């Protein structure tokens, strides 16, 4: 019988070591692959964040340049140009995060830098030294370039909604912003020196004292619940949830209806419905604006909000958004607003009267010093005036201005221009963008 030859210790040890090395290498490679995937994902998220923030700033720049192009007020121009400069700084800082992979990005950063500096320079000379016709023409040229840049950013943004990633696209050397580069290769026409679905003033709740409500007597929790039952007559159940304090002390009630659950906030002062939100699902059907308006106005009367005028309508998916403003003696008071959201089945899905609660008071206005015709002369000749209204508008300093509102058009663009009814100063310009006023 043939004897088995013993396995040498050295061979055994070598085999074990080899197996350990192979296993270790496999683990290392797997770990490295996992780390690379995580790194790429992290890097991609950083790129996307920078891109989106840059895109938002460029959107703001485009809107503000369009306002400057139709503004005749030096102080308004100064404010807008200063904001454009700040938006350009934000945009170029974010795009700088992407420039390492795409050399063409440097051209856009250079453009934003020059444009921002130009606007900053112009803002510093205003309002004492008005813009010249040449400077206005240059700003108009900048506006057209930014429009093209914005369109290119939008194309890239839509592309990123699919499977594409920034890391992959940049590594492939794709020029992300397409044809817009031609604008930055030829800047000879610009002589550079060394940005609800709601209507106008629909966020005018900066004043934190609820002036309207604080003038009304207090109600008890029981009285507030009784008021809720009056408003929601068809509710299956109404139950007290909590009392909230803050600038509008209120009693909060849950409201159960056939359509769904909701929360209603009844103010301690006056027992007024201030806020209501519902979980009622929208049907998604096409909504009848006239029927929705009739329903909204019935609700407003039931809730004790009177003398309101519909000024803004925004159709949505299965719902319509309506803005009502206090209207008295042919004057619209924009600070005193109420918003409603009505579903396609006629149900009120949301109600917000905080603007009215904060701002509504009895006002005594002296007759304006200027006429609408005189104010119209202050509106840019580039705009066609479609409608004129007398209004009171809020300011960022928590004051109010008696003004004339001019709804204007320029080709396919729509603007609201506000001229002080006493000083004839241009105090505000708003642009309609995607059925929103900005």
C-alpha positions as CSV (number, residue, x, y, z in Angstrom):
1,X,0.0,0.0,0.0
2,X,1.3,3.4,-1.0
3,X,1.8,5.8,1.8
4,X,0.2,9.3,1.7
5,X,2.7,12.0,1.6
6,X,2.3,14.5,4.4
7,X,1.3,18.1,3.4
8,X,4.1,20.4,4.0
9,X,3.5,23.0,6.6
10,X,4.8,25.8,4.4
11,X,2.4,24.9,1.6
12,X,-0.5,24.9,4.0
13,X,0.4,28.2,5.5
14,X,0.9,29.7,2.0
15,X,-2.5,28.5,0.8
16,X,-4.3,29.9,3.9
17,X,-2.5,33.3,3.4
18,X,-3.5,33.3,-0.3
19,X,-7.1,32.7,0.6
20,X,-7.1,35.4,3.3
21,X,-5.6,37.8,0.8
22,X,-8.1,37.0,-1.9
23,X,-11.0,37.4,0.6
24,X,-9.5,40.6,1.9
25,X,-9.1,41.9,-1.6
26,X,-12.7,41.1,-2.4
27,X,-13.9,42.8,0.8
28,X,-11.7,45.8,0.0
29,X,-13.0,46.1,-3.6
30,X,-16.6,45.8,-2.4
31,X,-16.0,48.4,0.3
32,X,-14.3,50.7,-2.2
33,X,-17.2,50.2,-4.7
34,X,-19.7,51.0,-2.0
35,X,-17.7,54.1,-0.9
36,X,-17.5,55.3,-4.5
37,X,-21.2,54.9,-5.0
38,X,-21.9,56.8,-1.8
39,X,-19.4,59.5,-2.7
40,X,-20.9,59.9,-6.2
41,X,-24.4,60.1,-4.6
42,X,-23.2,62.8,-2.2
43,X,-21.4,64.7,-4.9
44,X,-24.5,64.5,-7.1
45,X,-26.7,65.9,-4.4
46,X,-24.3,68.8,-3.8
47,X,-24.2,69.5,-7.6
48,X,-28.0,69.5,-7.8
49,X,-28.4,71.7,-4.7
50,X,-26.0,74.3,-6.2
51,X,-27.7,74.1,-9.6
52,X,-31.2,74.5,-8.1
53,X,-30.2,77.5,-5.9
54,X,-28.5,79.1,-8.9
55,X,-31.6,78.5,-11.1
56,X,-33.8,80.2,-8.4
57,X,-31.5,83.2,-8.3
58,X,-31.5,83.5,-12.1
59,X,-35.3,83.3,-12.1
60,X,-35.3,86.2,-9.6
61,X,-32.9,88.2,-11.8
62,X,-35.0,87.7,-14.9
63,X,-38.1,89.0,-13.1
64,X,-36.4,92.0,-11.6
65,X,-34.8,93.0,-14.8
66,X,-38.2,92.9,-16.5
67,X,-39.5,95.2,-13.8
68,X,-36.6,97.6,-14.2
69,X,-37.3,97.8,-17.9
70,X,-40.8,99.2,-17.3
71,X,-40.1,101.2,-14.2
72,X,-40.0,105.0,-14.2
73,X,-39.4,105.5,-10.5
74,X,-35.8,106.1,-9.5
75,X,-36.2,104.6,-6.0
76,X,-37.9,101.5,-7.4
77,X,-35.1,101.1,-9.9
78,X,-32.5,101.5,-7.1
79,X,-34.1,98.8,-5.0
80,X,-34.5,96.4,-7.9
81,X,-30.9,96.9,-9.2
82,X,-29.5,96.3,-5.7
83,X,-31.5,93.0,-5.4
84,X,-30.3,91.9,-8.8
85,X,-26.7,92.4,-7.7
86,X,-27.3,90.3,-4.6
87,X,-29.0,87.6,-6.7
88,X,-26.1,87.5,-9.1
89,X,-23.7,86.9,-6.2
90,X,-25.8,84.0,-5.0
91,X,-26.0,82.5,-8.5
92,X,-22.3,82.7,-9.3
93,X,-21.3,81.3,-5.9
94,X,-23.4,78.2,-6.6
95,X,-22.3,77.9,-10.2
96,X,-18.7,78.0,-9.0
97,X,-19.3,74.6,-7.4
98,X,-19.9,73.2,-10.9
99,X,-17.2,75.0,-12.8
100,X,-14.5,72.4,-12.0
101,X,-16.1,69.9,-14.3
102,X,-17.5,72.2,-17.0
103,X,-15.1,75.0,-18.2
104,X,-17.9,76.7,-20.0
105,X,-19.5,77.5,-16.7
106,X,-16.8,80.1,-16.2
107,X,-18.3,82.2,-19.0
108,X,-21.6,82.3,-17.2
109,X,-20.0,83.1,-13.9
110,X,-18.1,85.9,-15.6
111,X,-21.3,87.2,-17.1
112,X,-23.1,87.2,-13.7
113,X,-20.2,88.9,-12.1
114,X,-20.1,91.7,-14.7
115,X,-23.9,92.1,-14.8
116,X,-24.1,92.2,-11.0
117,X,-21.3,94.8,-10.8
118,X,-23.0,96.9,-13.5
119,X,-26.4,96.8,-11.6
120,X,-24.7,97.6,-8.3
121,X,-22.9,100.6,-9.9
122,X,-26.2,101.9,-11.3
123,X,-28.0,101.4,-8.0
124,X,-25.5,103.6,-6.2
125,X,-26.1,106.6,-8.4
126,X,-29.8,106.4,-8.0
127,X,-32.1,108.1,-7.1
128,X,-30.2,111.4,-7.4
129,X,-28.8,110.6,-10.9
130,X,-31.5,109.0,-13.1
131,X,-30.8,106.2,-15.5
132,X,-29.9,107.4,-19.0
133,X,-31.6,106.0,-22.2
134,X,-28.3,104.2,-23.0
135,X,-28.2,102.6,-19.6
136,X,-31.8,101.5,-19.9
137,X,-31.0,99.9,-23.3
138,X,-28.1,98.0,-21.8
139,X,-30.4,96.7,-19.0
140,X,-32.8,95.6,-21.7
141,X,-30.0,93.7,-23.5
142,X,-29.1,92.0,-20.2
143,X,-32.7,91.1,-19.7
144,X,-32.8,89.3,-23.0
145,X,-29.6,87.4,-22.2
146,X,-30.9,86.3,-18.8
147,X,-34.1,85.1,-20.5
148,X,-32.1,82.8,-22.7
149,X,-30.0,81.7,-19.7
150,X,-33.2,81.0,-17.7
151,X,-34.6,78.9,-20.6
152,X,-31.4,76.8,-20.8
153,X,-31.5,76.2,-17.0
154,X,-35.1,75.1,-17.3
155,X,-34.1,72.5,-20.0
156,X,-31.4,71.1,-17.8
157,X,-33.7,71.0,-14.9
158,X,-36.3,69.0,-16.8
159,X,-33.6,66.6,-18.0
160,X,-32.5,65.9,-14.4
161,X,-36.0,64.8,-13.5
162,X,-35.3,61.5,-15.3
163,X,-32.4,59.1,-14.6
164,X,-29.6,61.6,-15.5
165,X,-27.2,62.6,-12.8
166,X,-25.0,65.6,-12.6
167,X,-21.9,63.5,-12.0
168,X,-22.6,61.4,-15.1
169,X,-23.4,64.4,-17.3
170,X,-20.4,66.4,-16.2
171,X,-18.0,63.5,-16.5
172,X,-19.2,63.1,-20.1
173,X,-18.3,66.7,-20.8
174,X,-21.8,67.7,-21.8
175,X,-22.3,71.5,-22.1
176,X,-25.2,71.7,-19.7
177,X,-26.5,75.0,-20.7
178,X,-26.6,74.4,-24.4
179,X,-26.8,77.3,-26.9
180,X,-26.8,80.1,-24.4
181,X,-23.0,80.2,-24.4
182,X,-23.1,82.3,-27.6
183,X,-24.2,85.2,-25.6
184,X,-21.1,85.1,-23.4
185,X,-18.7,84.8,-26.4
186,X,-19.7,88.2,-27.7
187,X,-20.4,90.9,-25.1
188,X,-19.4,93.8,-27.3
189,X,-22.9,95.3,-27.0
190,X,-22.6,95.7,-23.3
191,X,-20.1,98.1,-21.8
192,X,-19.5,96.8,-18.3
193,X,-18.2,99.0,-15.5
194,X,-15.5,98.2,-12.9
195,X,-33.5,88.7,-8.2
196,X,-51.3,80.2,-3.8
197,X,-51.6,80.8,-6.0
198,X,-51.8,84.4,-5.0
199,X,-52.6,87.9,-6.3
200,X,-51.0,91.2,-5.5
201,X,-50.0,91.8,-1.9
202,X,-51.5,88.5,-0.8
203,X,-48.8,88.0,1.9
204,X,-49.3,91.4,3.5
205,X,-49.4,90.1,7.1
206,X,-46.2,91.6,8.4
207,X,-48.1,93.5,11.0
208,X,-48.3,91.1,13.9
209,X,-51.0,92.9,15.9
210,X,-54.4,91.6,15.0
211,X,-55.9,95.1,14.8
212,X,-59.4,94.0,13.6
213,X,-59.9,91.2,16.2
214,X,-58.4,93.0,19.1
215,X,-61.2,95.6,18.8
216,X,-63.8,92.9,19.3
217,X,-65.0,91.5,22.7
218,X,-63.7,88.1,23.9
219,X,-65.8,85.0,23.7
220,X,-65.7,81.8,25.7
221,X,-64.7,78.3,24.5
222,X,-68.4,77.4,24.6
223,X,-69.4,80.4,22.5
224,X,-66.6,79.7,20.0
225,X,-67.8,76.1,19.7
226,X,-71.4,77.3,19.1
227,X,-70.1,79.6,16.4
228,X,-68.2,76.7,14.8
229,X,-71.5,74.8,14.7
230,X,-73.3,77.7,13.1
231,X,-70.6,77.8,10.3
232,X,-70.3,74.0,9.8
233,X,-74.0,73.2,10.0
234,X,-73.6,69.8,8.2
235,X,-70.8,68.6,10.4
236,X,-71.2,65.1,11.9
237,X,-69.0,66.0,14.8
238,X,-67.2,69.1,16.2
239,X,-64.8,68.6,19.1
240,X,-62.5,71.0,21.0
241,X,-58.8,70.3,20.3
242,X,-56.8,73.1,22.0
243,X,-56.4,76.8,22.7
244,X,-53.6,78.6,20.9
245,X,-52.0,81.9,22.0
246,X,-49.7,84.1,20.0
247,X,-50.9,87.2,18.0
248,X,-54.3,85.6,17.4
249,X,-55.5,83.7,20.5
250,X,-57.9,81.1,19.2
251,X,-59.9,78.0,20.0
252,X,-59.1,75.1,17.6
253,X,-61.9,72.5,16.8
254,X,-61.8,69.4,14.7
255,X,-64.6,69.2,12.2
256,X,-65.8,65.9,10.8
257,X,-68.0,66.0,7.7
258,X,-69.2,63.6,5.0
259,X,-66.3,64.7,2.8
260,X,-63.5,64.4,5.4
261,X,-61.8,65.8,8.4
262,X,-60.8,69.5,9.0
263,X,-59.5,71.9,11.6
264,X,-61.1,75.2,12.4
265,X,-59.5,78.1,14.3
266,X,-62.1,80.4,16.0
267,X,-60.6,83.6,17.4
268,X,-61.0,84.4,21.1
269,X,-61.6,88.0,20.2
270,X,-64.9,88.2,18.2
271,X,-65.4,84.5,17.7
272,X,-64.4,84.8,14.0
273,X,-63.3,81.9,11.8
274,X,-59.6,82.8,11.0
275,X,-58.3,79.6,9.5
276,X,-59.7,76.3,8.2
277,X,-58.0,73.4,6.5
278,X,-59.6,70.2,5.3
279,X,-58.3,66.7,4.4
280,X,-61.1,66.3,1.9
281,X,-59.8,64.8,-1.3
282,X,-60.3,66.7,-4.5
283,X,-62.0,64.9,-7.3
284,X,-59.7,66.3,-10.1
285,X,-62.7,67.2,-12.3
286,X,-62.8,70.5,-14.2
287,X,-64.1,73.2,-11.9
288,X,-66.8,75.8,-12.7
289,X,-65.3,79.1,-11.7
290,X,-68.6,80.8,-11.5
291,X,-70.1,78.1,-9.2
292,X,-66.9,78.2,-7.0
293,X,-67.2,82.0,-6.7
294,X,-70.9,81.8,-5.7
295,X,-70.0,79.2,-3.0
296,X,-67.1,81.2,-1.7
297,X,-69.3,84.3,-1.4
298,X,-72.0,82.4,0.4
299,X,-69.4,81.2,2.9
300,X,-68.0,84.7,3.4
301,X,-71.4,86.1,4.3
302,X,-72.0,83.1,6.7
303,X,-68.7,83.8,8.4
304,X,-69.4,87.5,8.9
305,X,-66.9,88.9,6.3
306,X,-68.7,91.5,4.2
307,X,-67.9,94.2,1.6
308,X,-65.3,92.0,-0.1
309,X,-64.4,92.1,-3.8
310,X,-63.0,89.2,-5.8
311,X,-59.6,90.3,-7.3
312,X,-57.7,87.1,-8.1
313,X,-58.7,83.7,-9.4
314,X,-56.3,80.8,-9.9
315,X,-57.7,77.5,-11.2
316,X,-55.9,74.4,-9.9
317,X,-56.2,70.6,-10.1
318,X,-59.7,69.9,-8.8
319,X,-59.9,73.2,-7.0
320,X,-59.9,77.0,-7.5
321,X,-58.1,79.6,-5.3
322,X,-59.9,82.9,-4.7
323,X,-58.6,86.1,-3.2
324,X,-61.1,88.6,-1.8
325,X,-60.2,92.2,-0.8
326,X,-62.1,94.7,1.4
327,X,-63.8,97.2,-0.9
328,X,-65.3,100.5,0.3
329,X,-66.1,103.8,-1.5
330,X,-64.6,102.4,-4.8
331,X,-61.3,101.8,-3.1
332,X,-59.6,98.4,-2.8
333,X,-57.8,97.8,0.5
334,X,-55.2,95.2,-0.3
335,X,-54.0,94.6,3.3
336,X,-57.5,93.4,4.2
337,X,-57.6,90.1,2.3
338,X,-59.3,86.7,2.6
339,X,-58.2,83.6,0.7
340,X,-60.4,80.6,-0.1
341,X,-59.8,77.2,-1.8
342,X,-63.0,75.6,-3.2
343,X,-63.1,72.1,-4.5
344,X,-64.7,70.9,-7.7
345,X,-67.7,69.6,-5.7
346,X,-68.3,73.0,-4.2
347,X,-66.8,72.2,-0.8
348,X,-64.5,74.8,0.9
349,X,-61.2,73.1,1.3
350,X,-59.3,75.9,3.0
351,X,-60.0,79.4,4.4
352,X,-57.5,82.0,5.5
353,X,-58.6,85.4,6.9
354,X,-55.4,86.2,8.8
355,X,-54.7,89.2,6.5
356,X,-58.0,90.7,7.3
357,X,-57.6,89.9,11.0
358,X,-54.3,91.6,11.2
359,X,-55.0,94.7,9.0
360,X,-58.6,95.6,8.8
361,X,-59.5,98.9,10.6
362,X,-61.7,101.9,10.0
363,X,-59.7,104.2,7.8
364,X,-60.3,107.9,7.1
365,X,-58.6,108.9,3.8
366,X,-58.2,112.4,2.5
367,X,-59.0,112.9,-1.2
368,X,-55.9,112.2,-3.4
369,X,-53.8,115.1,-4.6
370,X,-53.4,113.7,-8.0
371,X,-55.8,112.3,-10.6
372,X,-55.7,108.9,-12.3
373,X,-54.8,110.6,-15.5
374,X,-51.8,112.4,-13.9
375,X,-50.7,109.1,-12.4
376,X,-51.0,107.3,-15.8
377,X,-48.4,109.7,-17.2
378,X,-45.9,108.2,-14.8
379,X,-46.3,104.7,-16.2
380,X,-43.7,103.6,-18.7
381,X,-44.6,104.2,-22.3
382,X,-43.4,100.7,-23.0
383,X,-46.6,99.4,-21.3
384,X,-50.2,99.5,-22.5
385,X,-52.6,100.4,-19.6
386,X,-55.6,98.0,-19.6
387,X,-57.3,98.9,-16.3
388,X,-57.0,101.5,-13.5
389,X,-58.2,101.1,-9.9
390,X,-57.8,103.2,-6.7
391,X,-56.2,101.1,-4.0
392,X,-54.5,101.1,-0.6
393,X,-51.4,98.9,-0.6
394,X,-49.1,97.7,2.2
395,X,-45.4,98.5,2.4
396,X,-42.5,96.5,3.9
397,X,-42.3,99.1,6.7
398,X,-45.8,98.1,8.0
399,X,-47.3,101.3,6.6
400,X,-49.9,101.9,3.9
401,X,-49.9,103.9,0.7
402,X,-52.9,105.4,-1.1
403,X,-52.2,104.7,-4.8
404,X,-53.5,104.1,-8.3
405,X,-53.1,100.6,-9.6
406,X,-52.5,100.2,-13.4
407,X,-52.9,96.7,-14.9
408,X,-50.6,96.8,-18.0
409,X,-49.5,94.6,-20.8
410,X,-46.3,94.4,-22.9
411,X,-46.6,91.8,-25.7
412,X,-47.2,88.6,-23.8
413,X,-46.1,90.1,-20.4
414,X,-48.5,91.4,-17.7
415,X,-47.6,94.0,-15.0
416,X,-49.2,95.8,-12.1
417,X,-47.8,99.3,-11.6
418,X,-48.6,101.3,-8.5
419,X,-48.3,105.2,-8.5
420,X,-48.7,107.1,-5.2
421,X,-52.0,109.1,-5.5
422,X,-50.4,112.0,-3.7
423,X,-46.8,112.3,-4.6
424,X,-47.0,110.6,-8.1
425,X,-44.0,108.5,-7.1
426,X,-43.8,105.0,-8.6
427,X,-44.0,102.8,-5.4
428,X,-44.3,99.2,-6.7
429,X,-44.2,97.1,-9.8
430,X,-45.4,93.5,-9.9
431,X,-45.2,91.0,-12.7
432,X,-47.6,88.1,-13.4
433,X,-45.6,84.9,-13.8
434,X,-47.5,81.6,-14.2
435,X,-50.7,83.2,-12.9
436,X,-48.8,84.4,-9.8
437,X,-47.8,88.0,-9.0
438,X,-44.1,88.5,-8.1
